[in-house]
């Protein structure tokens, strides 16, 4: 006779340190519950609820165990910015785009900018999309074009 497998919840919660750090950016959230077991290269915890099953994201398992299923089409955002945290109160279901925009990637940082480097607002009238998918200031483009034309005229007069 084999041993009776322990319930997934018992195995899960023994791998959680509920006295983790308090998030600097959001201290009102309280302490992170840090996943102390297996983590993948990007810092997210992984958990295998059953012997035959697949590994799942630890924070997703905790959220679903304590709150309920993540709504279809949404994913969990760590409000604490700690990928190893499994505290359900630190997790919020959001769209993939919202999750990306809340992060600190180069794309997210650029998307949050409201003005070009010269101080012109990125308004619908003043913004064009570049070939690389980046935003370009129309006023700055016009100024560059004028300067290029003036250089051409000056060279034509000299030559």
C-alpha positions as CSV (number, residue, x, y, z in Angstrom):
1,X,0.0,0.0,0.0
2,X,1.3,3.4,-1.0
3,X,1.1,6.5,1.1
4,X,-1.9,8.8,0.8
5,X,-0.9,11.9,-1.1
6,X,-1.0,15.1,0.9
7,X,-3.6,17.7,-0.2
8,X,-2.1,20.3,-2.7
9,X,-3.1,23.2,-0.3
10,X,-0.9,21.7,2.5
11,X,2.0,21.2,0.2
12,X,1.6,24.7,-1.3
13,X,1.3,26.8,1.8
14,X,4.3,25.2,3.5
15,X,6.4,26.7,0.7
16,X,5.2,30.3,1.4
17,X,6.9,32.8,3.8
18,X,4.0,35.1,4.8
19,X,6.5,37.4,6.5
20,X,8.1,38.7,3.3
21,X,9.1,42.3,2.6
22,X,6.7,45.2,2.5
23,X,6.6,46.6,-1.0
24,X,8.5,50.0,-1.1
25,X,6.2,51.5,-3.7
26,X,2.9,50.2,-2.0
27,X,3.5,49.8,1.7
28,X,-0.2,49.8,2.4
29,X,-0.5,46.4,0.8
30,X,1.3,44.8,3.7
31,X,3.9,42.1,3.5
32,X,4.5,39.9,0.5
33,X,4.0,36.2,0.8
34,X,7.1,34.9,-0.8
35,X,7.2,31.6,-2.7
36,X,10.3,29.8,-1.3
37,X,10.2,26.7,-3.6
38,X,10.9,26.3,-7.4
39,X,11.1,29.5,-9.4
40,X,11.7,29.9,-13.1
41,X,14.4,32.2,-14.6
42,X,12.3,35.3,-14.5
43,X,11.5,34.9,-10.8
44,X,7.9,33.6,-10.9
45,X,7.2,30.6,-8.6
46,X,6.0,27.3,-10.0
47,X,3.9,24.6,-8.3
48,X,2.8,21.1,-9.3
49,X,-0.6,20.5,-7.6
50,X,-0.8,16.8,-8.5
51,X,1.8,14.2,-9.3
52,X,0.5,13.7,-12.8
53,X,-0.4,17.3,-13.5
54,X,1.6,20.2,-15.0
55,X,3.3,22.9,-13.1
56,X,1.3,26.1,-12.7
57,X,2.2,29.6,-11.7
58,X,2.3,29.7,-7.9
59,X,0.7,33.2,-7.7
60,X,-2.2,32.0,-9.9
61,X,-2.7,28.9,-7.9
62,X,-2.8,31.0,-4.7
63,X,-5.2,33.5,-6.2
64,X,-7.6,30.8,-7.4
65,X,-7.4,28.9,-4.1
66,X,-8.2,32.0,-2.0
67,X,-10.4,34.2,-4.3
68,X,-11.5,32.2,-7.3
69,X,-10.7,31.8,-11.0
70,X,-9.0,34.5,-12.9
71,X,-11.6,35.9,-15.3
72,X,-11.2,34.8,-18.9
73,X,-9.0,37.1,-21.0
74,X,-7.3,38.5,-17.9
75,X,-4.0,37.8,-16.2
76,X,-2.7,38.6,-12.7
77,X,-0.6,41.7,-12.1
78,X,1.6,41.9,-9.0
79,X,0.7,45.2,-7.4
80,X,3.7,44.8,-5.2
81,X,6.0,44.3,-8.2
82,X,7.5,41.2,-6.5
83,X,7.2,38.2,-8.9
84,X,7.8,35.7,-6.1
85,X,4.8,37.0,-4.1
86,X,1.8,34.8,-3.9
87,X,-0.3,37.0,-1.6
88,X,-3.8,37.1,-3.3
89,X,-4.4,40.7,-2.0
90,X,-1.3,41.8,-4.0
91,X,-2.7,40.4,-7.2
92,X,-5.2,42.0,-9.6
93,X,-6.7,40.6,-12.7
94,X,-6.0,42.9,-15.7
95,X,-5.6,42.7,-19.4
96,X,-2.2,41.7,-20.8
97,X,-1.8,45.3,-22.2
98,X,-2.6,46.8,-18.8
99,X,-0.1,44.4,-17.1
100,X,2.6,45.4,-19.6
101,X,1.9,49.1,-19.3
102,X,2.2,49.0,-15.5
103,X,5.7,47.4,-15.8
104,X,9.0,49.1,-16.3
105,X,10.0,47.8,-19.8
106,X,11.3,50.2,-22.3
107,X,8.0,50.0,-24.2
108,X,6.0,50.7,-21.1
109,X,8.2,53.7,-20.2
110,X,7.9,55.1,-23.8
111,X,4.1,54.6,-23.8
112,X,3.8,56.7,-20.6
113,X,5.5,59.7,-22.1
114,X,3.1,62.5,-22.9
115,X,5.5,64.9,-24.6
116,X,8.4,64.6,-27.1
117,X,12.0,65.4,-26.0
118,X,11.4,69.0,-27.2
119,X,8.3,69.4,-25.0
120,X,5.6,69.1,-27.7
121,X,2.5,67.1,-26.6
122,X,1.9,63.7,-28.1
123,X,-1.6,64.6,-29.2
124,X,-3.6,62.9,-32.0
125,X,-3.0,65.9,-34.3
126,X,0.8,66.1,-33.5
127,X,1.7,62.4,-33.4
128,X,2.6,60.1,-36.3
129,X,3.7,56.5,-36.2
130,X,7.2,55.8,-37.4
131,X,8.3,52.8,-39.5
132,X,9.4,51.0,-36.3
133,X,6.1,51.6,-34.6
134,X,7.4,54.4,-32.5
135,X,5.6,57.8,-32.0
136,X,7.0,60.8,-33.8
137,X,6.3,64.4,-33.1
138,X,4.9,66.1,-36.2
139,X,6.1,69.6,-35.2
140,X,9.7,68.3,-34.7
141,X,9.5,66.5,-38.1
142,X,8.4,69.7,-39.8
143,X,11.3,71.6,-38.2
144,X,13.8,68.9,-39.3
145,X,12.4,69.1,-42.9
146,X,12.7,72.9,-42.9
147,X,16.3,72.8,-41.7
148,X,17.2,70.2,-44.3
149,X,15.7,72.3,-47.1
150,X,17.6,75.4,-45.8
151,X,20.9,73.4,-45.9
152,X,20.1,72.2,-49.4
153,X,19.5,75.8,-50.6
154,X,22.6,77.1,-48.9
155,X,24.7,74.4,-50.6
156,X,23.1,75.2,-53.9
157,X,24.1,78.9,-53.6
158,X,27.7,78.0,-52.7
159,X,28.1,75.4,-55.4
